[in-house]
């Protein structure tokens, strides 16, 4: 059995914030504004707040993360195309497979190394 909630807290907000709070409450808490405020205030952490500000105010971090994501997506597309090509070739003739068919995969290594360096750099920035 839950405890009866007897304390009321009043908060003043403008129209925009009120609308945004109602939208979040509707999306995540079935429209319960009290649950939204309780969750937001109890889950709040000073460390999370400062790291969030560090990333939103640092365009270099945002650009680096965007570039890393695009490179990862590009590798995924290229990988899928190479595998599809090999599969089609194997359907035609299993003996037609050659070591040259694996060449595209070696090219992904350079891109992966670049992404790895980018992620290490991001880690160091966020760690400090």
C-alpha positions in Angstrom: 0.0 0.0 0.0 1.5 3.4 -1.0 1.7 6.3 1.4 -0.8 9.0 1.0 0.6 12.1 -0.6 -0.3 15.1 1.6 2.1 17.8 0.5 1.4 20.0 -2.5 4.0 22.0 -4.3 3.0 24.9 -6.5 5.2 26.0 -9.4 4.8 28.9 -11.8 5.7 28.4 -15.5 4.9 30.2 -18.7 2.7 28.8 -21.5 5.5 27.2 -23.5 7.0 25.3 -20.6 3.5 24.3 -19.4 2.7 22.9 -22.9 6.1 21.1 -23.0 5.6 19.6 -19.6 2.1 18.3 -20.5 3.4 16.8 -23.7 6.2 14.9 -21.8 3.7 13.9 -19.1 1.3 12.5 -21.8 4.1 10.7 -23.6 5.9 9.2 -20.6 3.6 9.2 -17.6 0.1 8.8 -19.0 -0.6 12.5 -18.5 0.3 12.5 -14.8 2.1 15.8 -14.2 3.0 14.9 -10.6 4.8 11.8 -11.8 6.7 13.8 -14.4 7.9 16.3 -11.8 8.7 13.6 -9.2 10.7 11.7 -11.8 12.6 14.8 -13.1 13.5 16.0 -9.6 14.5 12.7 -8.1 16.5 11.5 -11.1 18.3 14.8 -11.5 22.0 14.6 -11.0 24.5 17.5 -10.9 27.1 15.4 -12.8 24.6 14.5 -15.6 23.6 18.2 -15.9 27.2 19.5 -16.3 28.2 16.8 -18.8 25.1 17.5 -20.8 26.0 21.2 -20.9 29.5 20.4 -22.0 28.3 18.5 -25.0 25.6 20.9 -26.1 27.9 23.9 -25.9 30.8 22.2 -27.7 30.3 22.2 -31.4 33.5 20.3 -31.9 32.2 17.4 -30.0 28.9 17.4 -31.9 30.7 17.6 -35.2 33.1 14.7 -34.2 30.2 12.5 -33.0 28.2 13.2 -36.2 31.2 12.4 -38.4 31.9 9.1 -36.5 28.2 8.1 -36.9 28.2 8.8 -40.6 31.4 6.8 -41.1 30.0 3.9 -39.2 26.8 4.0 -41.3 28.9 4.2 -44.5 30.9 1.1 -43.4 27.7 -0.7 -42.7 26.3 0.1 -46.2 29.5 -0.9 -47.9 29.8 -4.1 -45.9 26.2 -5.1 -46.9 26.9 -4.4 -50.5 30.1 -6.5 -50.5 28.4 -9.4 -48.8 25.4 -9.2 -51.2 27.8 -9.3 -54.2 29.7 -12.3 -52.7 26.4 -14.1 -52.0 25.1 -13.5 -55.6 28.4 -14.7 -57.0 28.3 -17.9 -54.8 24.7 -18.6 -56.1 25.9 -18.5 -59.7 28.9 -20.7 -59.1 30.4 -21.7 -55.7 33.8 -22.2 -57.3 33.9 -18.6 -58.7 34.8 -17.2 -55.3 38.3 -15.7 -55.2 40.5 -14.0 -52.7 39.9 -10.7 -54.6 36.2 -10.9 -53.4 37.5 -10.2 -49.9 39.4 -7.1 -51.0 36.6 -4.6 -50.0 36.7 -5.9 -46.4 40.4 -4.9 -46.1 39.4 -1.3 -47.1 37.0 -1.1 -44.2 40.0 -1.5 -41.8 41.3 2.0 -42.5 37.9 3.6 -41.9 37.5 1.6 -38.7 40.9 2.8 -37.5 39.8 6.4 -38.1 36.6 5.9 -36.2 38.5 4.3 -33.4 40.8 7.3 -33.1 37.8 9.7 -33.2 36.1 7.7 -30.4 39.3 7.7 -28.3 39.6 11.4 -28.7 35.9 11.9 -27.7 36.5 9.7 -24.7 39.4 11.7 -23.5 37.5 15.0 -24.0 34.5 13.7 -22.0 36.7 12.1 -19.3 38.5 15.4 -18.6 
